[in-house]
Amino acid sequence: MEKVLEKFVCRDKKRAAAKLGELMRAGADRVFVVTDFDRTITPLHNESGEEISTWGLLSRKLPKDIQLAEIELYKKYRPLEVVGKMTVEDALEWWSVNLDYYQKSDLRWADIENEVKEAIPARPGAVDLFGVCREKKIPAVILSAGIKDVIDLWCQKYKVRSEMILSTKLCFDDRGYVCGWDKDSLVHTLNKGEIGRKDLAALKQSRPHSILIGDSLDDAAMIGQNESSLRVFVDNRPEKNSKTPGFYDKVFEKFDLTIQSQTLFPVVGIVEAL
């Protein structure tokens, strides 16, 4: 157990070891994994050094004036999201305005499909994580405030199988152009704990222990306040966050472990040990 924890940054080792011990005693048939997608399963940057996400990929296909408007929204709301200060109203405005842009911009699915195959890499260890979950018959759920259609393509590309993917679903017309989105599927940063509640509740009923993985403070609430969940924070900018007063105090209020290695292999090690 000590060797497993050595690969993480941990403030309360006693608490983390206790949770890890619970997982080990529960065994693979009593555990599931729930993970964010953008900047968690995928890295912060692509091979060209650009920040990339499901939203960012779609934005490339928008007219320049709308791209600039999106950038302004990002600059306004992303810093709030990172430090856990975003309100529900903020999230709804950010997501809804962006989705309206897609609907109005003659965005074609064929263009999106071709872009995904090249533009969104997998974080090292991500494909391995889903592979070992499959081997051990542990359900792995993707719960993302990104775009489900893009995540589905990414999973196809990397031959990743997820128990369920809960994320915003786009709607397309007969010509293959974005014509809206499924309102019932809308996932933003602050409603993740409410999305797929019935499906996740059923999973938690049969598998009361979980491993949660996310890259923002709000991701800690993806499956509610479950004390049987080992929460892992993916630290995308350790060199910057270490200089932000109080940042890690907030992280360790909500998460048990932090990864600063930019890979998911430490989590793979936990799942392999179950």
Secondary structure, DSSP 8 states (H G I E B T S, - for coil): -HHHHTTSB-S-HHHHHHHHHHHHHH-GGGEEEEE--TTTTS-SB-TTS-B--HHHHHHTTS-HHHHHHHHHHHHHHHHHHHTT---HHHHHHHHHHHHHHHHHTT-BHHHHHHHHHHH----TTHHHHHHHHHHTT--EEEEEEEEHHHHHHHHHHHT---SEEEEE-EEE-TTSBEEEE-GGG---TTSTTTTTHHHHHHHHHH--EEEEEESSGGGGGTT-S-TTEEEEEE-S-HHHHTTSTTHHHHHHHH-SEEE-SSSSHHHHHHHHH-
